């Protein structure tokens, strides 16, 4: 005969006693949340990051690129990783020497970036295209992602000038990314990005405990006031200073045109080594120096430090015959 286990009430009382014996006091003041001022610092930081990314990628991609912050939300590390599809390009980096973080980007958006870098239209992959990148393609895709990492460092310099994020690796399987315990609270900042014919999300995932200590505890309004010009009492020119610094550091393509020539296609097919093609520019005429395929200067060819160079003779202004809009 089965031994009696007691009444339902006795069982419940026994379970409650066991639960209370191992209980500990929880301080509800230690919630995983930022102060109102820290939240404003964080938003300003990531708005600057988005603007720096646009400044860095637009010249690289040679097309329209937009990026705008959408949200800043705390998530458990385990739950966030589980929601990422496989594959997802994930750039793992060190925010600090002992702090790991990552950026992830929608696959369709990453494919459009790769497509644009390879001279395509910047479109998402067709349904029949394999949903992965080859090893060579991963190396190419890594270039714009590293530009994003540089922009992340630029965004932090106003708050923490010593911040130097370091690249760790590029993963495509979310389950292979182990940077924190599963229950660790992370802060996921999402951005809507648009490039050419594709759009998608870019997310930056950082440990909450790191951001809590890294973001200033001071008053946000007081911090902004301390940056006011003490001599005139006027604030700096509109626009985030982070964007201005990034714009100054942006690289633009510069080319020098020696001249042009038009020949028949049948003549082009018969050209051999040693043949001469006559250009439309006299040897004594100044050369056109182009910035982003627009003539902005006139110059003279020469050599500097053992390399071919051009000396600027004239800065073209609006109204000049050679000036290109």
N, C-alpha and C positions, 0 to 999 in steps of 0.2 A: 504494500500500500504506500502511495506517495506521501512523503512528509509534508505537513502543512507549512506554508510560507508566511502565514499571518495575514492580517487584513490589509486592504489597500492603503488605509490611513497610516498604519505602522510602517509600511514600505516607504511611503512618501516622506514621513518624518525622519526615517533613517537616512534617506538620500540627501535631505536638506542639511542634516547634521554633518555629513561627510563633505558637502559643498562648502559650508561655512568654515569648517576647520582649516581648509586650505585657502581661504579668501584673503585678499589683501586690500588695503585702502586705495582707492583710485582718486587722483586729484583731477577734477574736471576742468581746472584752470589750465592744465597742460594739453589742451586740445591741439591737434595738428592744423593750425591756421595761422595766417599772418595778421599782423596789426593792420589797421587801415592805411597807415603811412607806408608800411612795407609793401602792401599790395600796390600802392601807387608807384613806388620805386620799381617794383617788378614789372609793371605794365610799361613804364617809361623805358626800362632796360630793353624789353623785347620789342617795343615799337622801333627803337633805335637799331636793334638787330635786324629786323625785317628790312628797314631802309638800307642798311649796309649790305645785305644780301642782294637787293635789287641793284645797287651801285656796282657790286662786284660781278654779277652774272650778266647783266644786260650787254656790256661790251664783249664779254666772252661768247655769248650765244648769238650776238648780232641780230636780235629780235626783241619784240616786246616781252617784258617779264615783269610781273607784278606779284607782290606778296604782302599780305595783311594779317595782323594778329586777330585770331578769332576768340580764343578763350584760354584761361589759366585755371587748371583744375587739379586737385590732389587725387591720386589714384594709388591703390596698392600695386606693387611691382608685379605680382603674380597675375592679377586680373588684367592689367594693361597688356602684358605680353601675350596672354591668351586671346586677346581680341585682335592681334595683328595677324593678317593672313600670311601664308607661306607660299611664295617668297615675298619678303619686304626688304628693300635695301636699308640697312641699319649701320650708321657710322658711329662706332664706339670711340670715345675719346676720354682723356683725363681732364676734368675741369680744374682739379688741383692734383698735386702729386699723389695724394692718397684718396682721391674722390673720382669715381668713374661715372660717366653719363653717356647718353647716346642721342643721336638724331635719327628719326626714321622718315621715309618719304614714300608716298603711294607709288606702287609699281608703274601704273600708267604714266604718272608724272615723270618718274625717273627714266622711263623708256623715251618719252618725248625729249627730255634733256639730252639723252644719248643720241637720238635721231637728229637733233638739231646740230650737235657737235660734229656729226658725220656728214653734214651738208644736206640733211633732209628737211622736211617741212616742220618738224617738231610736233608730230602727231602721236597719239597713243597707239599701242600695237593692235594689229588686226587680230580677229579671233583665232585665225589659223596660225599665228606666230607663236613659237614656243615661249612659255612663260618663265624664262630664265635668261641669265646673261652668261656668256662664255668668259673664260679667264681674261682674255684680251679685252673684251667689252667692259669687264669690271674695272680694269685699269683706266680706261677712258672715262667711265662714269665717275671714277674717284676724283677727277679734276674739279668739276663743279661742286662736289660735296666738300672738298677741302677748302674751296672758296667760302662756302658757308661756315666752316669752322673758323676761318680767319675773321669773318664778319662777327662771329660770336665773341671772339677775343676783343675785337674793336669795341663792341657794345659794352663790355665790362670795364674798359680802361678808365672811364669817367668815374666809376665807383671804386674799383680796385685796380689801380694801374699795373700791379704786378701779376695780373691774371694772364697766363700763357697756356691755353688749351693745347693738348698734345694728342695727335692721332694715334689710335691703338689698333684699329682694324675695321674692315668692312665685311659685315655678315649679311646673309640673306635668309637665314633660318632663325626666326625669333627665339625658338627654344634653345638655340646655341649661345644666346647672349646672357651671361651670368655676371651681373655687376652689383647685385644687392640681394639680401634675403627676400624670400617670396612675400613676406608680410610688410616689408619696408614701404613707407609712404613716400611716393614720388610726386613731383609736380610736373604735370604734362602741359606744355604750352603749345597750342595748335595754331597753325598759320594756313590760310588759304592762298595757294600759289597758282598763277596762270602764266603759261608760256605757249606762245604760238597757238596751236590748235588743241591744247590739252590743259587740264587743270586737276588739282588734287591737294592733299594735305601734307604739310611738313610739320613734324612734331619734335619738340625738344623735351627730353625726359631727364630731370635732375632730381637728386635726393632732397627731400624736404628739409632734413636736418642740416644739410650743407647750405641751402638757400637761407634758412632761418638765421644762420650765423653770418652769412656773407652780406645779406642786404642790410643797409644802415638802419639803426634803431631810432635815429633822429627824426625830427619833424620834417616831412617832405616839403611843406611850404617854406620853412626856415632854410632848408637846404637850397631851394631855388632862389631865395632872397640873398643868400650869401654869394651867389654867382652874379648878382647885380653889379654893374659898374659903379664902384665906390666914388669915383670922381664926378660923374654926372648924375648918378641916381637912375640912369636909364638901363633897362635890361638889354641883353645882347640882341643881335638881329634875330628875327623870327626863324624858327627851324632848329631842330636838334643839332648841337655841335658835333655829335657823333657822325651825323650824315655828312657834314661839311668836311670832316677829316677823311672820311671814306672817299668822298668825291675827289679830294686832292690826290689821294693815293691810287685812284683808278687808272688803269692803263688804257691808252687809246692807240689804235694802229696808225702809224705814220709811214707814208710811202712817197718815193720821189719818182716822178715820171720823166724819163729821158726823151720821150717822144712817141708818136704814133705813126702807123702806116696802114694803108689798105691795099691788099693784093687779091688777085683772083684766086679762087679755091684751086683751080687747076695748076696755078703757079705754086701754090703752097705745097701741093703734092710732089713737086719736082725739086724742092729745096734740098740742098746737100751741104755738108760741112765745107766751109770756106766761102759760101755764097754771101752776098751783101744785101741787106734790106735797108733802103733809104728811108729815114724818118722825116717827119714834117717839121723838125726843130733844127735850127742852125746850131753849129757847135759853139758859137759865141753867145747864144741866147740863154737867159736864165732858166733854170729848171723849175717846174711846178712841184711844190711840196704839199702833199695832200694829207689831210687828217680825216679819217673815216670817209675816204673817197671824195672829199671836198677840197679844192685848192684853196689854201689859206695863206701860203707864203710863196715867195720867189727866192731861189737860192742858187749857189754856185757849187759844183762838185769839187771834192778834194779828198784828202786823207788825214785822219787824226788818230794818233796812237796805233798806227798800223792797220787801221780799218777805214773802209770807204765812208765818207761823210759828206755833208752838205752845209755850207755856210748860208745863213739866212740873210738875204740882201734887202728884202722888203716884206713888211707885214701888210697883207691886203686888207682893205677896208671896203665896206659896202659902197657900191658905185664904181669900183675899179673894174676894168674890162675883164681881168682874169679871175675876179672873185666869184666863188661858187657858194650859193646859199646852202 
